[in-house]
């Protein structure tokens, strides 16, 4: 569910960027908007990659009760 929500968020963010009537160089509002939402979007994309790798490893039985540091770091 988390992966699905992360992908939906990223797609909505792309749509918002494409439809914005201003750009990063228009005003301080555009600069702040694109800087903050861009950093948050980058954070979501990195998290999505981490969770995708963990999901792949989970499906391939790479985790055990003693070996699961990758999952702990991603969560």
One Martini backbone bead per residue (centre of mass of N, CA, C, O) as a GRO file, in nm:
protein
   75
    1UNK     BB    1   0.058   0.064  -0.020
    2UNK     BB    2   0.299   0.255  -0.003
    3UNK     BB    3   0.385   0.235  -0.298
    4UNK     BB    4   0.126   0.340  -0.422
    5UNK     BB    5   0.123   0.619  -0.278
    6UNK     BB    6   0.399   0.715  -0.384
    7UNK     BB    7   0.328   0.710  -0.684
    8UNK     BB    8   0.086   0.896  -0.673
    9UNK     BB    9   0.232   1.139  -0.558
   10UNK     BB   10   0.438   1.172  -0.788
   11UNK     BB   11   0.229   1.216  -1.014
   12UNK     BB   12   0.094   1.465  -0.887
   13UNK     BB   13   0.349   1.638  -0.880
   14UNK     BB   14   0.395   1.647  -1.182
   15UNK     BB   15   0.121   1.772  -1.252
   16UNK     BB   16   0.165   2.030  -1.087
   17UNK     BB   17   0.413   2.131  -1.241
   18UNK     BB   18   0.276   2.143  -1.528
   19UNK     BB   19   0.021   2.341  -1.418
   20UNK     BB   20   0.178   2.572  -1.333
   21UNK     BB   21   0.161   2.935  -1.370
   22UNK     BB   22   0.456   2.907  -1.266
   23UNK     BB   23   0.797   2.962  -1.185
   24UNK     BB   24   1.105   2.975  -1.031
   25UNK     BB   25   1.159   3.287  -1.163
   26UNK     BB   26   0.913   3.479  -1.088
   27UNK     BB   27   0.934   3.437  -0.766
   28UNK     BB   28   0.945   3.366  -0.437
   29UNK     BB   29   0.717   3.164  -0.453
   30UNK     BB   30   0.835   2.979  -0.673
   31UNK     BB   31   1.096   2.913  -0.527
   32UNK     BB   32   0.975   2.790  -0.271
   33UNK     BB   33   0.785   2.584  -0.393
   34UNK     BB   34   0.997   2.418  -0.563
   35UNK     BB   35   1.193   2.360  -0.334
   36UNK     BB   36   1.008   2.215  -0.126
   37UNK     BB   37   0.862   2.011  -0.316
   38UNK     BB   38   1.124   1.891  -0.433
   39UNK     BB   39   1.242   1.779  -0.169
   40UNK     BB   40   1.000   1.603  -0.100
   41UNK     BB   41   0.998   1.437  -0.362
   42UNK     BB   42   1.281   1.322  -0.324
   43UNK     BB   43   1.216   1.177  -0.060
   44UNK     BB   44   0.999   0.990  -0.181
   45UNK     BB   45   1.172   0.852  -0.397
   46UNK     BB   46   1.381   0.728  -0.208
   47UNK     BB   47   1.175   0.568  -0.037
   48UNK     BB   48   1.064   0.401  -0.273
   49UNK     BB   49   1.325   0.255  -0.333
   50UNK     BB   50   1.367   0.123  -0.061
   51UNK     BB   51   1.091  -0.031  -0.051
   52UNK     BB   52   1.127  -0.189  -0.313
   53UNK     BB   53   1.375  -0.348  -0.228
   54UNK     BB   54   1.247  -0.479   0.022
   55UNK     BB   55   1.020  -0.622  -0.129
   56UNK     BB   56   1.198  -0.796  -0.306
   57UNK     BB   57   1.348  -0.934  -0.068
   58UNK     BB   58   1.096  -1.056   0.061
   59UNK     BB   59   1.007  -1.233  -0.183
   60UNK     BB   60   1.319  -1.374  -0.169
   61UNK     BB   61   1.400  -1.441   0.131
   62UNK     BB   62   1.634  -1.233   0.272
   63UNK     BB   63   1.490  -1.253   0.543
   64UNK     BB   64   1.538  -1.267   0.900
   65UNK     BB   65   1.561  -1.260   1.241
   66UNK     BB   66   1.889  -1.183   1.201
   67UNK     BB   67   1.838  -1.065   0.888
   68UNK     BB   68   1.716  -0.703   0.872
   69UNK     BB   69   1.863  -0.421   0.826
   70UNK     BB   70   1.739  -0.312   0.563
   71UNK     BB   71   1.456  -0.276   0.679
   72UNK     BB   72   1.524  -0.092   0.919
   73UNK     BB   73   1.645   0.142   0.746
   74UNK     BB   74   1.387   0.194   0.572
   75UNK     BB   75   1.189   0.237   0.828
   0.00000   0.00000   0.00000
